[in-house]
Structure formats: structure tokens, C-alpha cells
């Protein structure tokens, strides 16, 4: 690809927010008191915007960076500089490629040019004629981290957060050198963690210290004087100080390293199969590049990365992923549809939790850690209260042991969580949430008792998963302050909060709920008070179709694997066991009462509950699963089995029907909110772009509703 092609590509993006490459010459400090070692060119990447707009990489940005690096190469030839460093504006190195730019590429050739442009620019950094350094001062994702990988040396700040290669999560591959360079720098096993396991585990990232421990960076410094320390360290390296890289893999590969590489590839294959059922193209392409790359030269690997990026950028899965990640998770999640003016929110200075069981303990820990306000738990006797508070303190100790909390933070968090057998402890609370048995009369009695104690301004919240918030509020003196505040389990991990507005809920209560959700670092979606709200209603409709097919005589393996093309995070029967058959049956009964036979209550599931059986499958030592004969003896079946394809089609149509009805009922503002809920609350695969685009794409929307959920592109 020629320079003219690069400039032609850049010209396609006149509105790109350019991350500029600012060069400053620095007299590098001498080592051990010696005079200045020489001139060091420091490039700072900065888009000129504040911390809310991280620096990104588009074609114009890359062309400018490439031009600046070429200039430094010429200066190095002339002996004007002894080294080149790259760093970023405060809090950021670079947040990766500009997805808005990438998704607008109209043809494969443009995608190939984009891939080649990145490689061309980054390869210059690796071949300047003088040593190159990247000082990772903050967030570095995707192409941002690959800038660092292409340099000769790297430092990282202890304050740097969110380092990683999320491309497999986004429908791409680490295509600017990552797949070749990372396993050679930190070992293939660690590379699988960074390139596949972390991205496909809720897009997990690394901290600065974690990246240093893996060997991504050569030195670790504190934020206060990070740049100064990095420059001093660079001077020592230029003076000849050796850099140790214990995790690096040298070439040619030894027999031991070759075996480790093969083992890492096999681990990656099993992990991706478990996470995506091999339905997502990007993770498979990462594995392919890693496997072949074992024997590739750098040039061969970079060429293969170019082709992979060009192919993937042209896939519908990539465009669906960008919709899911950029339009939903990054944008819509930050501006919840229907949320009242945030100025109406009341301050929350103390929280009450009714109950001291496992869910209550999770709430108490989350509120204490994130809001940093007193949290008091109540229950019917001192033993239960003590156990609940003890659970919270135990979880804090675990976080401390893992290094996720300092000793001071652990002490403060423990001190914030207390217990009481009297709800009088809620008298000065601003927000009280119940975590009691999922039975309407129990919850109504709790709120009646709490309302008699708290101030008229105190928000009352229910974590119900399926009961009517309206019915709970019916007998309250101030029904306007009751909101649904539905978390997903595990509370600390799952990012979604369904905030439920009952007919009498006022804007102040709702605004406080949204402000509290934001302070808890959760994504809140406003939903109407309708049975099971969004996620549980959609999931239970899906599970109802599979359960009905099983009860009608479909083989268990067929029923449980029919939805594999969707790439769901777990099979229906696995999900049933995880949720708990009694819980699923209870929610299904609520949905059946509200919506009738679309949610058929399974007699077979009730038989399992009555027998105390927690799941269908029994796992053999070889990993195979089967239903024990004793379990089968409890069940009865019809004689109308379905094939996998028939059940997949039935389930697609059922989901399209249910979501169409939910939108007609006004459960949420639009299909985007259902997509967001399913992605964040149910692990709906990112590569499917959300459940409604998927149903559009497979034809279910038009088959059932006669129209698409989204306008045709």
C-alpha cells in the first residue's frame, strides 16, 4: 500500500477527531550524576479534549503519527536524538481505534488499507534507528496497547487502568501486531488470557500493576512522577542497563516453549467453545492467527492480521457488535431513555437493607463500597443479623487479600456496615431496599413497617424480580416514593439495574434511583411495571419453549443444544440449574398468571422441585452429561419431539412475539433498551448485536410481527 493510498483513506474521514502527535525534545538526565545523556524526542498523543473524550485512532491520526515518526527516524540518522518515547494525555495513552470510523468503512479494500496503515505506522516505531519507548500513563486498549507492544521498551503507571486487547469482544482481532508480539513478549498462555479470556469475560481489563506482572511493561512507577521516573529509567536503559523479561519466549522456540504454545492454543479453543459455542467469528480468527503464528515470521503474521481485519470488518457480526457496544453500552447506557432530570435526585447519606441473607449482604457490600455511606441491615433475630454483617466483613477481607482494597479502605468499609434487629435503625435513612422472600404479602408488610419509621422523603426500593411494584405500593401512605430496583446476580459483577416505575412513582424518587444506580456504577434502564420486567420475561419465554419441547418428547441433548447457533453463554438447562428450578418455576407462574399459555408451567419441573433435584444433568468423570435414570423415572413425556432446527425456529419466533408484545405494552422506550438489558443482564452475545437485530436478521421479526424491529439499513 502506497502513501497515496493512506492519504486517500484518511480523506474519507473529514470529521475524525484527530489525536495529534506533539513532539517535545527533552535533555535526558545522565546516569549516576553524569551530564545529560542527550536529546530524547517525547511524543504526546492528545486529541485536545478533556478526560471525558479519550484519545482514539482513526486514519488521519495514524497518518500524522506516521509522519512524525518518520521525522524522528530522519533525526536519528542525523544523530540529533538518542531515543524516542510515546505517552498520552492525562489518564489515557490511547483508547484504541475509533470504532465510529472503522464501522463506516464501506468495502473490504478500505478495511485492508486501515489494517495496513496501522502496521506501517507501528512498524516505524519499532525501527527508528534509536531505541523506542512507550510510557503507558493511563488507559491503553486495543490499538492503544499495540502502540506499546511495537516499541522496544515500555513503562506503566500504577494508576493506569483498563489495559487490554478487547478486539475478540468487539468482533475483530488484535490486528496491529498484537497476535504476533504479545505471546512472544509474555508467553502464549498469558497472551490467551489477554486476547481471549479477558475480552470474553465481560471485557475484563488489566491494571497497570497486573500488566507489569505479566511482562507487558518492563518497569512500574507511581502516577505522581510517572513521566519523570520513566525518563530516568529510559536514560539507564540507553546507558546499557539490562531489562529482564522472564515471561518472554525467544525464537526459535525450544521444545518446552513449543509444547506450551500448543497447550495455550488448545486451552483457547476450549474456552471459546464454552463461551460462544464457536458461533462468533472473531475469537476463532484470533485462535487461527495464534496457532499459525507459532511458525510465522513477523512479516507473515502482520500480513495475516491485515487479511483477518479486512475480512472481519466486512462481516455483519462486526457491525452488530459495534451497534451493541458503541450505540448501546457506550452511548444509550449513559443517557437512559425516560430518566427524569438528574437535578431532582435527593442525596443518599444512609442506606437501609431489609434482610440479612446472601442477597442482602451483596447489597450492603455494594452500597458501602461505592456510596461510602453507612449501611444498616435488619432481620428478625440477632443471629441472622450477625451472620449477614459477618458475610459482608468476610467479603471485604477477601478483597483485601486479593489486593483490591487497601487496609484503610477495608477498615472503613467494615465500619460502614452494621446490623440491627429493629427497623428503628432506618429512621434517618434516605434509601431503604428490601431483600426478603419473593412473596407479595411479605414485601407489603415490610414496607408498611418501614414507612411508619422513615422520613416522608426516604426512597423505598424493592428488588423483586417478578412481582407487581404497583401492588406493593397500593397500601402505602406515600406510594409515590416506591421504585423497583432490580439487581442481577452476582450483584457485584452484573452491570444491569432494571429501574421500575409504578403508576404513582414520582420523578424525585425515580431521579434518586437513577442517581443511586450511577453512583453504584450500574447501568440503569427504565422499565414499566409489568410481570418480570425485561430480562426475566425474555429469558423465561426462551426457557419455556425449550422446556415445552423437552416435555413433549424432544431428546434432552437436542433440546439443550438447539440454541447453540445463538452463541449464548450457557445452555438452557445449565441456566435453569444456575438460577434454581424453584426460582424459575416461581417466576414462570407469575408470568403464566399475567400472560397465559405463552408461559406454560412445566409439570416436569415441579416434579423435580418436589423431589429436591437441583438440575437435570449429571456430569460423568469424562465430562459427558446425562440424565440419571432415577430422575427420568420422575418425568413424563409426550410424543411430539422437535428437531434442533425446529426448536431453534420456534424459539426465535417466540422471542420475536414476546418482544413485540413488550414494545406494544410500553415496557421500555424502544427495542434498543431490550437489547441493552439482554446484553448487560443476560450476557446476550455481543457479536449478535442485541436480541432484536438478531431476530430481524434471522427473519423471525417479519414472520411473527410482519415488520422489523429496526429499519433496514
C-alpha positions in Angstrom: 0.0 0.0 0.0 1.4 3.4 -1.0 1.4 6.7 0.9 -1.1 7.9 -1.6 -3.5 5.1 -0.6 -3.1 6.0 3.1 -3.9 9.7 2.4 -6.8 8.6 0.2 -8.2 6.5 3.1 -7.7 9.4 5.6 -9.6 11.8 3.2 -12.7 9.6 3.7 -12.9 10.8 7.3 -13.0 14.6 7.3 -14.9 14.7 10.6 -12.5 12.5 12.5 -11.5 13.8 16.0 -7.7 13.7 15.4 -5.4 12.6 18.1 -2.4 14.8 17.4 1.3 13.8 17.9 3.0 16.6 19.8 6.8 16.4 19.8 9.0 17.8 22.6 12.7 17.5 22.9 14.0 16.6 26.3 17.5 16.7 27.7 17.6 13.2 29.1 19.1 13.0 32.5 22.5 11.5 32.8 23.0 8.3 34.8 24.6 8.4 38.3 25.1 12.2 38.2 26.7 12.2 34.8 25.9 15.1 32.4 22.8 14.9 30.2 22.8 11.7 28.1 21.5 13.5 25.0 18.3 14.6 23.4 15.2 12.5 23.7 12.1 13.1 21.5 8.9 12.7 23.5 5.7 12.3 21.5 2.5 13.1 23.4 -0.8 11.7 21.9 -3.6 14.2 22.6 -6.9 14.9 21.0 -7.2 18.2 22.7 -10.4 17.3 24.6 -10.9 16.7 28.3 -10.9 13.4 30.2 -14.4 12.6 29.0 -13.2 12.1 25.5 -10.3 9.6 25.4 -7.8 9.7 22.5 -8.6 7.3 19.7 -7.0 6.2 16.4 -8.5 7.0 13.1 -6.9 7.2 9.6 -5.9 10.9 9.9 -4.5 10.2 13.4 -2.4 7.4 12.1 -1.1 9.3 9.1 0.0 12.2 11.4 1.7 9.8 13.8 3.4 8.0 11.0 4.7 11.3 9.6 6.0 12.4 13.0 7.8 9.0 13.5 9.4 9.3 10.0 10.7 12.7 11.0 12.2 11.2 14.2 13.8 8.4 12.1 15.5 11.1 9.9 16.6 12.9 13.0 18.1 9.7 14.4 20.0 9.2 11.2 21.5 12.7 11.6 22.5 11.9 15.2 20.2 14.5 16.7 18.4 12.3 19.1 19.3 9.2 21.2 15.8 7.8 21.7 12.0 8.3 21.1 9.2 8.0 23.7 5.5 8.0 23.3 3.0 8.8 26.0 -0.6 10.2 26.3 -2.6 13.0 27.7 -3.6 12.7 31.4 -5.4 9.4 32.2 -5.0 8.0 28.7 -2.4 6.5 26.4 -5.0 5.7 23.6 -8.4 4.0 23.8 -7.9 2.1 20.6 -9.3 2.5 17.1 -12.1 4.9 16.5 -15.0 2.4 16.1 -17.2 5.1 14.5 -14.6 5.5 11.8 -14.0 1.8 11.4 -17.7 0.8 11.1 -18.2 3.4 8.4 -15.7 1.7 6.0 -17.8 0.7 3.1 -15.7 -2.0 1.4 -13.1 -4.7 2.2 -10.4 -2.8 0.4 -10.8 0.2 2.8 -10.7 -2.2 5.7 -7.5 -3.7 4.4 -5.9 -0.3 4.0 -6.9 0.6 7.5 -5.2 -2.6 8.8 -2.1 -2.0 6.7 -1.9 1.7 7.7 -1.7 0.7 11.4 1.0 -1.9 10.7 3.0 0.6 8.6 2.9 3.3 11.3 3.6 1.0 14.2 6.5 -0.8 12.4 8.2 2.6 12.1 8.1 2.9 15.9 9.9 -0.5 16.1 12.6 0.6 13.6 13.7 4.2 14.3 17.4 3.7 14.3 17.3 4.6 18.1 15.6 2.8 20.9 11.9 3.5 21.2 9.9 3.6 24.5 6.2 3.9 25.3 5.2 5.3 28.7 1.8 3.9 29.5 0.4 6.6 31.7 -3.3 5.6 31.6 -5.9 3.6 29.7 -4.5 1.7 26.7 -6.8 -0.6 24.8 -6.6 -2.4 21.5 -4.5 -0.4 19.1 -3.5 1.8 22.0 -1.8 -1.1 23.8 -0.4 -2.3 20.5 1.5 1.0 20.1 3.3 0.0 23.3 3.8 -3.6 22.1 5.6 -2.3 18.9 8.1 -0.2 20.9 11.4 -1.6 22.1 10.7 -0.8 25.8 7.6 0.0 28.0 6.9 1.5 31.4 3.4 1.6 33.0 1.9 3.7 35.8 0.4 2.0 38.9 -2.5 4.3 38.3 -3.2 3.1 34.8 -6.5 1.3 34.5 -8.1 -0.6 31.6 -5.2 -2.1 29.7 -6.1 -4.8 27.3 -6.8 -6.2 23.8 -10.6 -6.3 23.6 -10.8 -7.0 19.9 -12.3 -10.5 20.2 -15.1 -8.9 22.2 -15.6 -6.3 19.5 -15.6 -8.6 16.5 -12.0 -8.1 15.4 -8.5 -9.4 16.1 -5.6 -7.5 17.7 -4.5 -6.7 14.2 -1.7 -4.1 14.5 0.9 -6.6 15.8 -0.8 -7.9 18.9 -1.3 -11.5 17.9 2.4 -11.9 16.9 4.1 -9.7 19.5 2.1 -10.4 22.7 2.7 -14.2 23.0 6.4 -13.7 22.3 6.6 -10.9 25.0 4.6 -12.5 27.8 4.3 -16.2 26.8 1.4 -17.8 24.8 -0.6 -18.8 28.0 -0.6 -15.2 29.3 -1.4 -14.0 25.8 -4.5 -16.2 25.6 -5.7 -14.6 28.9 -5.2 -11.1 27.5 -6.5 -11.7 24.0 -9.4 -14.1 24.6 -10.2 -15.0 28.2 -10.4 -11.4 29.4 -12.3 -9.9 26.5 -14.9 -12.7 26.5 -15.3 -12.4 30.3 -17.4 -9.2 30.3 -14.5 -7.4 28.6 -12.2 -7.6 31.6 -9.1 -5.5 31.5 -5.7 -5.2 33.4 -4.5 -2.7 35.9 -1.0 -1.2 35.5 0.5 -3.5 38.1 -1.2 -6.6 36.6 0.2 -5.7 33.2 3.7 -5.2 34.6 3.4 -8.6 36.4 2.6 -10.3 33.1 5.5 -8.7 31.5 3.7 -6.3 29.2 5.7 -3.5 30.7 9.4 -3.5 31.8 9.1 -1.1 34.7 6.3 0.2 37.0 6.2 3.7 38.5 3.8 5.7 40.7 1.5 8.3 39.0 2.8 11.3 40.8 6.1 11.4 39.0 5.5 8.7 36.4 6.9 10.6 33.4 10.0 11.8 35.3 10.7 8.3 36.6 10.1 6.8 33.1 12.6 9.2 31.5 15.2 8.5 34.2 14.7 4.7 33.6 15.0 5.2 29.8 18.3 7.0 30.4 19.5 4.0 32.3 18.4 1.6 29.6 20.2 3.8 27.0 23.3 3.7 29.1 23.3 -0.1 29.0 21.2 -1.3 31.9 19.7 -4.7 31.1 16.0 -5.3 31.0 14.7 -8.6 32.4 11.8 -10.3 30.6 11.2 -13.6 32.4 8.0 -14.4 30.6 9.3 -13.7 27.1 9.6 -16.5 24.5 12.7 -16.4 22.4 12.9 -17.8 18.8 13.5 -20.4 17.6 11.1 -22.0 20.0 12.5 -24.6 22.4 10.7 -27.9 22.7 9.3 -26.8 26.0 8.0 -23.4 24.6 6.6 -25.2 21.6 4.6 -27.5 23.8 3.4 -24.6 25.9 2.3 -22.8 22.8 0.2 -25.8 21.6 -1.3 -26.1 25.1 -2.3 -22.5 25.1 -4.0 -22.9 21.7 -5.9 -25.9 23.0 -7.0 -24.0 26.1 -8.1 -21.1 24.0 -10.2 -23.4 21.8 -12.0 -25.0 24.7 -12.6 -21.6 26.3 -14.1 -20.1 23.2 -16.2 -23.1 22.6 -17.6 -22.9 26.1 -18.2 -19.1 25.8 -19.5 -18.8 22.3 -20.3 -22.3 21.0 -18.0 -21.2 18.2 -20.8 -19.0 16.8 -18.7 -15.8 16.8 -16.1 -15.4 14.0 -13.7 -13.1 15.7 -12.4 -15.3 18.6 -12.0 -18.2 16.1 -9.9 -15.9 13.9 -7.7 -14.9 16.9 -7.1 -18.6 17.6 -6.3 -19.3 14.0 -3.7 -16.5 13.9 -2.2 -17.6 17.2 -1.9 -21.2 16.0 -0.4 -20.4 12.6 1.6 -17.6 14.1 3.7 -20.0 16.1 5.8 -20.6 12.9 5.2 -17.2 11.2 7.8 -14.6 10.7 6.7 -11.1 11.8 6.0 -10.1 8.2 3.9 -13.2 7.6 1.9 -12.6 10.8 1.3 -8.9 10.1 0.1 -9.8 6.6 -2.3 -12.4 8.0 -3.5 -9.9 10.6 -4.2 -7.5 7.8 -6.3 -10.0 6.0 -8.2 -11.1 9.1 -9.0 -7.5 10.0 -10.2 -6.8 6.4 -12.4 -9.9 6.5 -13.9 -9.2 9.9 -14.6 -5.5 9.3 -16.8 -6.6 6.4 -18.9 -9.0 8.4 -22.4 -8.3 9.7 -21.3 -9.6 13.1 -18.7 -6.7 13.4 -21.4 -4.1 12.5 -23.8 -5.7 15.0 -21.1 -5.7 17.7 -20.4 -2.0 17.1 -24.1 -1.3 17.4 -24.2 -3.3 20.7 -21.0 -1.8 22.1 -20.9 1.7 20.8 -24.5 2.7 20.3 -25.9 0.8 23.3 -23.3 0.1 26.0 -21.2 3.2 25.4 -23.9 5.7 24.4 -27.5 4.8 25.3 -26.4 3.4 28.7 -25.1 6.8 29.6 -28.4 8.6 28.7 -31.2 6.3 29.9 -34.4 6.8 28.0 -37.2 8.2 30.1 -35.0 9.1 33.1 -36.1 12.3 34.9 -33.9 15.4 35.3 -31.0 14.4 37.5 -31.4 17.6 39.4 -34.5 16.2 41.1 -32.5 13.5 42.8 -32.2 13.6 46.6 -28.9 12.9 48.4 -28.4 9.5 49.8 -26.4 9.6 53.0 -27.6 6.4 54.7 -29.0 3.2 53.3 -31.2 0.5 55.0 -31.3 -3.1 53.8 -34.2 -5.2 55.0 -33.0 -8.7 55.4 -29.6 -10.2 56.2 -29.4 -13.1 53.8 -27.0 -13.6 50.9 -28.6 -11.1 48.5 -28.9 -8.6 51.3 -25.3 -9.0 52.1 -24.3 -8.4 48.5 -26.4 -5.2 48.5 -24.9 -3.9 51.7 -21.3 -4.5 50.4 -22.0 -2.8 47.1 -23.7 0.3 48.7 -20.9 0.6 51.3 -18.1 0.3 48.8 -19.5 2.5 46.1 -21.6 5.1 48.0 -19.3 5.2 51.1 -22.2 5.9 53.3 -23.5 4.0 56.4 -25.5 0.8 55.6 -27.6 -0.9 58.2 -29.0 -4.4 57.8 -32.0 -5.7 59.8 -33.5 -9.1 60.3 -35.9 -10.9 62.7 -33.2 -12.0 65.2 -29.7 -11.2 66.2 -28.2 -14.5 64.8 -29.4 -13.7 61.3 -28.2 -10.1 61.6 -24.7 -11.1 62.9 -24.4 -13.7 60.1 -25.3 -11.1 57.5 -22.8 -8.5 58.8 -20.2 -11.2 59.1 -20.7 -12.2 55.5 -20.0 -8.6 54.4 -16.9 -8.3 56.6 -15.7 -11.7 55.2 -16.1 -10.5 51.6 -14.2 -7.3 52.5 -11.4 -9.5 53.9 -11.3 -11.4 50.6 -11.0 -8.2 48.6 -8.2 -7.1 50.9 -6.3 -10.4 50.5 -6.6 -10.1 46.7 -5.1 -6.6 46.8 -8.4 -5.0 45.6 -8.8 -2.9 48.7 -6.2 -1.2 50.9 -6.2 -1.9 54.7 -7.6 1.6 55.3 -10.4 1.1 52.7 -11.2 -2.3 54.2 -11.5 -0.9 57.7 -13.7 2.0 56.5 -16.0 -0.3 54.6 -16.4 -2.7 57.5 -17.2 0.2 59.8 -19.9 1.4 57.5 -21.9 -1.8 57.6 -23.8 -2.5 60.8 -26.8 -4.6 61.8 -29.9 -4.2 64.0 -33.0 -6.3 64.9 -35.1 -3.1 64.9 -36.1 -1.2 61.8 -35.9 1.9 64.0 -32.3 1.9 62.7 -33.8 3.2 59.4 -35.2 6.4 61.0 -32.5 8.6 59.3 -32.0 6.6 56.2 -32.6 8.2 52.7 -32.9 4.9 50.8 -34.2 1.5 52.0 -34.2 -1.6 49.9 -35.8 -4.9 50.7 -34.2 -8.3 50.2 -36.8 -10.6 51.6 -38.8 -13.6 50.4 -40.4 -13.2 47.0 -43.9 -13.1 48.2 -46.2 -10.1 47.7 -47.8 -10.0 51.2 -44.4 -10.4 52.9 -43.0 -7.4 50.9 -46.1 -5.3 51.6 -45.8 -6.0 55.3 -42.2 -5.0 55.3 -42.8 -1.7 53.5 -45.8 -0.8 55.8 -43.5 -1.3 58.8 -40.6 0.7 57.2 -42.9 3.5 56.1 -44.0 4.1 59.7 -40.4 4.8 60.7 -38.6 6.6 57.8 -39.0 10.2 56.8 -41.5 11.1 54.0 -38.6 11.8 51.6 -36.9 8.4 52.1 -37.0 6.3 48.9 -38.3 2.7 49.3 -36.9 0.2 46.8 -37.8 -3.4 46.0 -35.5 -5.9 44.4 -38.4 -8.1 43.2 -37.7 -10.0 40.0 -41.4 -10.6 39.0 -43.9 -9.2 41.5 -46.0 -6.1 40.9 -44.5 -2.9 42.2 -47.9 -1.3 41.9 -49.5 -3.9 44.1 -46.7 -3.4 46.7 -47.4 0.3 46.8 -51.2 0.0 47.0 -51.5 0.4 50.7 -48.6 2.8 51.3 -49.3 6.3 52.6 -46.7 7.6 50.1 -46.8 5.2 47.1 -45.0 7.8 45.0 -41.7 7.0 46.7 -41.6 3.3 45.9 -39.5 2.1 43.0 -38.4 -1.2 41.6 -34.6 -1.6 41.9 -33.9 -5.0 40.3 -30.3 -6.2 40.5 -28.9 -9.3 38.8 -26.9 -12.0 40.5 -24.0 -11.8 41.3 -24.7 -8.2 42.3 -21.0 -7.0 42.3 -20.5 -8.4 38.8 -23.7 -7.9 36.7 -23.8 -4.3 35.4 -27.6 -4.0 34.8 -30.2 -2.5 37.0 -33.9 -2.5 35.9 -35.5 0.5 37.5 -39.2 0.0 37.6 -41.7 2.9 37.6 -45.1 2.2 39.0 -48.0 4.4 38.0 -47.7 6.6 41.2 -43.9 6.7 41.4 -42.9 10.4 41.2 -40.0 12.0 39.4 -38.0 12.7 42.5 -38.0 9.1 43.6 -37.1 8.0 40.1 -34.4 10.5 39.7 -32.9 9.4 43.0 -33.0 5.8 41.9 -31.1 6.7 38.7 -28.6 8.8 40.5 -28.0 6.0 43.0 -27.6 3.5 40.2 -25.0 5.7 38.6 -23.1 6.1 41.9 -23.2 2.2 42.2 -21.6 2.1 38.7 -24.5 0.2 37.3 -26.3 0.7 34.0 -29.9 1.6 34.7 -32.8 1.0 32.2 -36.3 2.4 32.9 -39.0 -0.3 32.7 -42.7 -0.2 33.2 -44.2 -2.2 36.0 -45.1 -5.4 34.0 -44.6 -9.0 35.1 -40.9 -10.0 35.2 -39.9 -6.7 33.6 -37.5 -7.3 30.7 -34.7 -9.8 31.2 -36.6 -12.4 33.1 -39.6 -12.2 30.8 -37.4 -12.7 27.7 -35.3 -15.5 29.3 -38.3 -17.3 30.7 -40.0 -17.2 27.3 -36.9 -18.7 25.8 -36.7 -21.4 28.5 -40.4 -22.1 28.3 -40.0 -23.1 24.6 -37.2 -25.4 25.4 -38.9 -26.8 28.5 -42.1 -27.4 26.5 -40.2 -29.2 23.7 -38.5 -31.4 26.3 -41.8 -32.2 27.9 -43.3 -33.0 24.5 -40.7 -35.7 23.9 -37.7 -34.0 22.5 -34.4 -35.6 23.5 -32.7 -33.7 26.3 -29.5 -33.2 24.4 -31.4 -31.9 21.4 -33.5 -29.6 23.5 -30.5 -28.3 25.4 -28.3 -27.7 22.3 -30.8 -26.4 19.8 -30.0 -22.8 20.6 -26.2 -23.2 20.1 -26.2 -21.1 16.9 -27.1 -18.2 19.1 -23.8 -18.5 20.9 -25.5 -18.0 24.3 -23.2 -18.0 27.4 -24.8 -21.2 28.7 -27.4 -23.8 27.6 -31.0 -23.5 28.8 -30.7 -26.5 31.2 -27.5 -25.1 32.6 -29.1 -21.8 33.1 -32.1 -23.4 34.8 -29.8 -25.2 37.3 -27.9 -22.0 38.0 -31.0 -19.8 38.5 -32.6 -22.6 40.5 -35.5 -24.7 39.3 -37.8 -23.4 42.1 -37.0 -19.7 41.3 -37.5 -20.3 37.6 -40.8 -22.1 38.3 -42.0 -19.3 40.6 -41.3 -16.6 38.0 -42.9 -18.7 35.3 -46.0 -19.0 37.5 -46.1 -15.2 37.8 -45.8 -14.9 34.0 -48.4 -17.5 33.4 -50.8 -15.7 35.7 -50.1 -12.5 33.7 -49.9 -13.7 30.2 -51.4 -17.2 30.0 -50.2 -20.2 28.0 -47.2 -18.4 26.4 -45.6 -19.2 29.7 -46.6 -22.8 30.4 -45.8 -24.1 33.9 -44.0 -27.4 33.5 -45.2 -30.4 35.5 -41.8 -32.0 35.0 -40.1 -29.1 36.6 -42.5 -29.3 39.5 -41.7 -33.0 39.9 -38.0 -32.1 40.1 -38.7 -29.5 42.7 -40.9 -31.9 44.8 -38.0 -34.4 44.7 -35.4 -31.9 45.7 -33.5 -32.3 42.4 -31.5 -29.2 41.5 -30.7 -29.9 37.9 -31.3 -32.3 35.0 -27.7 -33.2 34.1 -25.3 -35.4 35.9 -21.7 -35.0 34.8 -19.5 -38.1 34.3 -15.7 -38.2 35.0 -15.0 -37.8 31.3 -17.1 -34.6 31.2 -20.1 -36.0 29.4 -23.6 -35.3 30.7 -26.7 -37.4 31.0 -29.9 -37.5 33.0 -29.8 -40.1 35.8 -32.3 -42.9 35.4 -33.8 -42.0 38.8 -34.5 -38.5 37.6 -36.1 -39.8 34.3 -38.4 -42.0 36.3 -40.0 -38.9 37.8 -40.8 -37.3 34.5 -43.4 -37.9 31.9 -43.2 -37.0 28.2 -45.4 -36.5 25.1 -44.8 -38.0 21.7 -44.2 -34.8 19.6 -40.4 -34.4 19.6 -38.7 -31.5 17.7 -35.5 -31.4 15.8 -32.8 -28.9 16.8 -33.7 -26.7 13.7 -37.4 -26.8 14.5 -36.8 -25.8 18.2 -34.4 -23.0 17.2 -37.1 -21.6 14.8 -39.8 -22.0 17.4 -37.7 -20.1 20.0 -36.8 -17.4 17.6 -40.4 -16.8 16.7 -41.4 -16.9 20.4 -38.8 -14.3 21.3 -40.0 -12.1 18.4 -43.6 -12.4 19.6 -42.8 -11.6 23.2 -40.6 -8.6 22.5 -43.2 -7.3 20.0 -45.8 -7.5 22.8 -43.5 -5.9 25.3 -42.9 -2.9 23.0 -46.6 -2.6 22.3 -47.2 -2.6 26.1 -44.6 0.2 26.5 -42.5 -1.9 28.9 -39.4 0.1 27.6 -38.9 3.1 25.4 -37.7 1.1 22.4 -36.0 -2.1 21.1 -32.6 -0.6 22.0 -33.5 -0.8 25.7 -34.4 -4.5 25.4 -31.1 -5.1 23.6 -29.2 -3.3 26.3 -31.0 -5.2 29.1 -30.2 -8.6 27.5 -26.6 -7.7 26.8 -25.9 -6.4 30.3 -28.3 -8.6 32.3 -28.3 -11.9 30.5 -25.0 -12.0 28.7 -26.6 -11.8 25.3 -23.7 -12.3 22.8 -22.1 -9.0 21.7 -21.5 -10.4 18.2 -25.3 -10.8 17.7 -25.6 -7.1 18.2 -28.6 -7.3 20.6 -31.5 -9.6 20.5 -33.7 -7.5 18.2 -31.2 -7.1 15.4 -30.7 -10.9 15.6 -34.4 -11.6 15.3 -34.5 -9.2 12.4 -31.6 -10.9 10.7 -33.0 -14.5 11.0 -36.4 -13.4 9.8 -38.4 -14.0 13.0 -39.5 -10.4 13.3 -41.2 -10.3 10.0 -42.5 -13.9 10.3 -44.3 -13.1 13.6 -44.8 -9.3 13.6 -44.9 -8.5 9.9 -42.1 -5.9 10.4 -38.6 -5.4 11.5 -37.7 -4.1 15.0 -35.1 -1.8 13.3 -35.3 0.0 9.9 -33.5 -1.9 7.1 -30.0 -0.4 6.5 
